[in-house]
Every structure is written in structure tokens, then in C-alpha cells.
């Protein structure tokens, strides 16, 4: 179901309405969830990562772009710390329109992607929120392996068609 769901929408040339997504995300959900909104969105991001596991950093970047979350940049990786920057038009738009936009959905998603990839407990946090970019860090705890972990098959990321003649000009 997950791969089919992803393929159905990621491959659709007609983009979903930004307004509908933003109304749900930044108007409805915070009102429904109240003070617990950030925590619930973090766990919701982890749940989404379990449903939409990706195979590589390149796939993760593509997924973020396709989800409309912004352009994800892997800024550094080490054995126990992964750092990311989220920027682009979706981030700039949300930061300009909303007083305190919440990026915990994306943060939770990154935490769980790392947990799935390394098969151990991982946690993420926002490290900086700026007008045009968000910085996040994921800590991977190799001393705490996941128990009863059944790794999910990564989704097949759809990439935009690239015109082979375009590179020749």
C-alpha cells in the first residue's frame, strides 16, 4: 500500500494545492493538538518514516522535495551524528507567513529514517531556526540497538525524467 500510495502521488504531474496542505498543517493541526502539537508531530514524523522508508541520502532529499517540505541538504555525517539543513521556497514561505512554524514533523521523520538505516535508537532536534533555513541534528545511539526490528523495504523513489540531450548543450 505504501509504495503504491507514494507512486500515485509523487508521479502525478498536477501538484497538490499548497493552500490545502498549509491549512491542514499550520491552521487545523495546531488547534486540534494544542500544546502537545510539537511532540505529536515529532512522533507523526517518525510514523511516516516507517511507512515511507528510503534507501539513501539522495532518496531522502528527493522525498523531502516531493513532500513539499523543502530542499534537504546533508551538511555532515559521522558515526553518531547526522546534520541537515532544510531550505527552499516551502521554508521561506512558512517562515514568512507563520509566526512560529513547527518543523517537528520533518525532525521526527529524519530521526526515524536514521533509526531504520542504522538499526538503533536515534533522536533528532532542531538546532537552529532561521528565516530561510532550518538546521536539524540526528543523534544515533549505536549502544541501543532496536529490538524486534523488522526493517521495511524502502520505497521506490520516483525521479523526474531527465532529458538526456539537455546535458549536451
Buried (B, 14 or more C-beta within 10 A) or exposed (E): EBEEEBBEBBEEEEEEEEEEBBEEBBEEBBEEBEEEBBEBBBBBBBEBBBBBBBEEBEBBBBBBBBBBBBBBBEEEBEEBEBBBBBBBEBBBBBBEEBEEBBBBBBBBBBBBBBBBBBEBBBBBBBEEBEEEBBBBBBBBEEEEEBEEEEEEEBBEBBEEEEEEEEEEE
